[in-house]
């Protein structure tokens, strides 16, 4: 097997592993909120602890991963800030929606990724408009046409979280050309913490009563740590579009565990909506998007690159 194929297979494995971990996120998050942790406390604690763990490991075992050039640091900071805001929206939405419905809505992010990539390279195609219409129909069936109506605030918050998560992927993809995945993971998580921790301290500061179990929150922290490492490892090798498509498998994890563990149930009309969402997402693979050029000089994200990458940087050029 050639080196290119080995790298491609490793990228697929990393993306699928990330999907597995991300599929557990709403389950543990929902459990933590149910035990008394506020949404802002959940996102601030899990992000800060995951970032602190990665920083500690890098400082002890691989200090070379602490090196980053200024444009890369700015790119990670921007991606982390965007994803930090998205994480706040995600957990606020999760407080209002079931884990299964929330994850189904959040799983629209490959559609948004395609949109951001098209904006960076080419105009929207007819298939994009068709796909968007199918996705909107799926959202209506999943939310509005169920007995008792939908929590539209929760729906809007979750779609906003999905949109922002999708935006941070192409930004980090640019950074990953010159920087290894652990470094990008570290600085992106630190930037996320710089957004979500102040939000918690300024607008919340609530903590659950003494004796409340921290197990779901600690599990969520570990899942966040592992999902970010594997996400960026897959993103580095496969690019944003293919990574997000493979990430759809997280739906199966959330639906299965939400059904068995949390007792989530979808009605028949909601399953039809979920099917339409799945069709819309699968059709992303048929988009006529030109191959992703990691070193592309054009596009609205072309500024995220080093003018000159030193040949003797600690982790080696193009690691």
N, C-alpha and C positions, 0 to 999 in steps of 0.2 A: 504494500500500500504506500502511495506517495506521501510526502510530507504534507502536501496541500490537502489531500483527502483525510489524513489523520487529524489535521487542524480543523477541518470541516466537521468531522465526526465528533471531535471534542467540543466544538461550538454547539452542536445539536444537543449533546449530553448536558452541557452547562445550561442551555436554555430550558430544557425539559426539567432539570433539577430546580431551576429558579421557579418554573411554573408550579412544581409540586409544593415548594415552600410558600409561594405567594397564595396558593389555594388554601393554605392553612391560616393565613392572616385574618380574614373576616371571622373565622370560627373562634380563634383565640381572642380577637378584639371584642367580639360580641360577648364572650364569656366575661372578660375583664370589666366591660361596661355594666353587665348584669350584676356583677359582684359589688359595684359601687364606685368604680373608678370613672371619673368624668371623661368624655372624649378627648379633651385637651390634655388631661393628665396621661391618658393612654399613649397618645402620639408623642408627647414630650418625653416621657420616661423611656418608652421603648426605643426611640430614635437616639436619645442621648446615651443610653446604656450601650446600644449597639456600636455607636461611634466611639465611645470610650474603650470598649473591648478591643475594637480593631486598632485603635491608636496604641493601646498598651502592647498588643501582640507585635505590631510593626516596630515599636520602639525597642522591644526586647530581642526579637528574632531577625527582623529584616529592616534595618534603618534606611537602607537604600530606597525603600518604597516611600519614604517621607519626602524625597526630592520631587519637585514639580516646577515647570517653567511658568512665568507669569501669565501668559495667555491661557495655558491649561488650567491654572488655578482660578482664573476669572471664569472660564467655561464651567468648571466644576461648581464654583460658587453660584453662578447663574442657574445651573441645572438643579442644584440642591435647594436654592431658595424657591424655585418654581415648584419642585416636588414637595417641599415642606408645606407650602400653602395648600397644595393638592392633598397632602396627608391630613391636614386639619379638616378640609372639606369632607374627606373620606370618612373619618371617624365621627364627625357630626352627622353625616348621612346614615352611618351604620347604627347610630342611636335610634333612628326613625324607621329603618328598613330591616327586614330579615337578612341574614347573612347570604342566603341564596339569591334573593331578588337584587340585593345590593351588588353582589359580584357579577350577576348577569348584566346589569347596567354598566358596571365598571369595565366589563370585558369589551366594551366598544372601543377601547383605546387603539386597537390596530387600525380602525377606520380613521381615527384622528391622526395616527402616525402617518398613514398614507397621505392625508391632507397636508400635514406639515412638510413631508418630503416633496409633494407635488409643488407646494408653494416655493420650495427651495430650488426646484428644477424645471417644472413644466406646469401648464394650466390643468384644470380639472377635466377629466374625460367624461364621456357619456356614462360609462360604467360606474364612475364615482357617484353621479347623480342617481342612477338606478339603485346603487347600493345604499345610498343615504335614505332613499324612499323606503326601501325594504326595512332598514334599521328603525326608522321612525314608526312604521307600522308595527314592528315587533315591540317597541317601547309602549305603544298605545295598548296592545293586547296584554302586555306584561303588567301594566300599571292601571290604566284608566278604566278598563272594562271588567274589573273584578269587583265582587260585592263589597260595598263599603267605600269604594273609590280608592284613590291613591294618595299617598303623602307626597304632594308635588314639591314641597320644600326639600324632602329627602331625595327625591328623584333629581331635582336641579343640582343639589349639592354633589351627588354621586357623579353626574355627568360632568360637572365642573372638575371634579377630582380626576376623572378619566382623561379629560382634555389636557390638563396640566401634566399628568403622568406621561401622556403621549409626547408632549412638547419636550420633556427633559431627555427623552431617548435620543433624538437626532443631535441634540447639543452634546451629550456625552459621547455619542458615536464619533463626532469630530475629534474630541479630546483623546479618545482611545487609540487613534492612529499612532501617536507618539508616546503614549503613557500606558504602563501596565494596568490591568484591571484592579488589583488591590489598591493602588494609589488613587485611581479615580473613585473607587468605592469609599475610601477613607475621607477624601476631601469633599465628596458629595454629601456623605452622611454628616460631616462636621458642619457644612453649610445648612443642611436641613435642620440640625440641632440649633443653629444660630437663629433660625426662624421660629421653630415650634416651642422652644424653651421659653423665650421672652413672651410669646403669646399666652402660654400657660401662666406665667408669673404675673402678667398684667391683667388678664381677663378671667382667671379662674381661681387658682391656688387651692382648689378643693382636693381633699384626700379621703379615701374611704375610712370607715371606722376601724379602730384597732382590732386585730384578730382576723381581718379580711385576708383571704388567701391571695398570695402574689403569684401563684403558679401559672395562671393564664398569661399574666403580663411578662413573666420571665420566659415562658415558652414563645410568646410573641417577639420578644427581644432576640432570642436565638434564631427564630425564623427570619426576622428582618436582617440579621447579620449574614446568614447563609444565603438568603435570596438575593441580596445585593451583590455579594461576591460572584455568585453564579450568573446573575443577570448580566453584569458587565463583562464577564468572561465570554459569555455567549454573544453579546453585542459586539465585542471586539472582533470576533471571527466571522459572524454571520451578517452583521448590519442590523439596522433598526427594524426593517420590514419583516425579515424572516424570523428574527427573535420574537417580535410581537405576535406573529402568526403561531409559532410554537407555544407561546405563552397562553394560547386559548385552552390548552389542556388543563390549566388551573381551574377552569369551570367545573370539570368533572370531579376534581378534588373537593371543591367547596360544596357542590351539590350533594355529593355522596356523604361527606362528613356532616354537613348541615342537616341532612335527612336522618342520619343514624344517631347523631350526637345531640343536636339542638332541637330535633323534632320539626324542622322546617318542612312545609308541604306546599307544593305548587299545584294549582288547579289546572284543569285541562286547557283552558283558554290561555293560561300563563305558559304552559308547555309549548303551545303553538307560537306564542310570542317569542319564547326562547329559541324555537326552531328557526324563526325568521331572522333573529339576531345571528344565529349560527350561519345561516345562508349568506347574510350580508358580510360576515367576517371572512368566510371561506372565499368569497368572490374577490377579496383583496388580492389574492394570489394571481388573479387574471388581469390585474391592472397593467397597462402598458407603461410601466415606469422604467426609464432607462436604468441600466445597472448603476448601483451606487458607487460613486467615485470618492473614495475616502480622502483623497488628496485634492479634490476638486477646488479650484480657486474661485469659482463663481458661487452664486447663491448667497442667501441672507445670513448663513452661518460660517461663511468662509473666513471670517476674522479669527475663528478659534483654531489657530495653528501657530506653531513656533516659526519665526522667520528663519532661524538656523538652529537645528538640533545638534548640540555638541556630540562628537563621536565617542567621547569618554564619559557620558552620563552614567550614573551608578547602575541602572538596570539595563543599559545597552540600548542603542537606537532601535526603534520599531519593535520593542520587546512585546 
